[in-house]
Amino acid sequence: MRGDRIAAKKFNITGMLFILPAVLIVFLLLIYPIFSSIYFSFTSKHLIKASYSWVWFDNFKFVLTNPDFYRAFLNSVKWTVLSIAGQLLAGFATALALNKIPRFSGLFRTLLIIPWAFPAIVIAFSWKWILNDVYGFLPNLLSKLGITDHNINFLADPSFVFWTVVCINIWFGAPMFMVNILSALKTIPSEQYEAAVMDGATAWQSFWSITVRHIRGVIGLLLVLRTIWIFNNFDLLYLMTGGGPSDLTTTLPIFAYKAGWGLKQLGVASAITVILLLFLLCICFLYFRLLNKWEREDR
């Protein structure tokens, strides 16, 4: 008995040693930045000045009374909602098509996943080259075809820039929806469709009651992940537009970056990130409420 307790104790110590590196990584990369941001949001921390003091909620008052904050927040909401809606529709439609293709589906799947495989910096600079109004392929092509009367710089023209970056983000993120939804479609038993046909169900009824019902859990988890990622997205948007022109593509992460690294006001930037964190936690709470409701219905 005593020997068993000693062996169990040694096993627990060994297990703790194995998970210790992962715990340290999580602490350094996740927990510490969150709590340091919360701490600095209540201070006058400046990147140049060494000393700082407690200002409590002054940073939050400054941010919440700044019209630029609400403009960036609205841009973030539009950027996220439009991107997710486009990625979901494009990924869902592509997954349904690939699920019906009996031959070469693997080849098509590989080709369609290429955008998702590239890093954001490659995507950003590739599109900046394609859309450049001097030597870019697309503006010159549209001019030669007579569709436009001059070369349009899609990433600098106020009339086109926001919709352009949204379309690029849809093209970039749709493969993730496609792969996961296609995997979920493969798990639906074909007998259920056969039984639905025998019961006289229409194609729309079969699609809604069988297809959507089986994969909605996967879609829900994808929506949670993509909402967090897209709302927090910084690299792709900043590399393409820098938040311009005239702050038309300035989202909250870019707004926080400009406050922290542009104006050196780390306390204000931390307050912005804390507000962003609280907003995303509320959104995730609503998402998980919906997912739990779907799970109860499936039971």
ABEGO torsion letter per residue (X at the ends): XAAAAAAAAAAAAAAAAAAAAAAAAAAAAAAAAAAAAAAAAABABBAABABBBBAEAAAAAAAAABAAAAAAAAAAAAAAAAAAAAAAAAAAAAAAAAAABABGAAAAAAAAAAAAABBAAAAAAAAAAAABAAABAAAAAAAAAGABABBBBAAABAAAAAAAAAAAAAAAAAAAAAAAAAAAAAABBAAAAAAAAAAGBBAAAAAAAAAAAAAAAAAAAAAAAAAAAAAABAAAAAAAAGGOBGGAABBAAAAAAAAAAAAGBAAAAAAAAAAAAAAAAAAAAAAAAAAAAAAAAAX
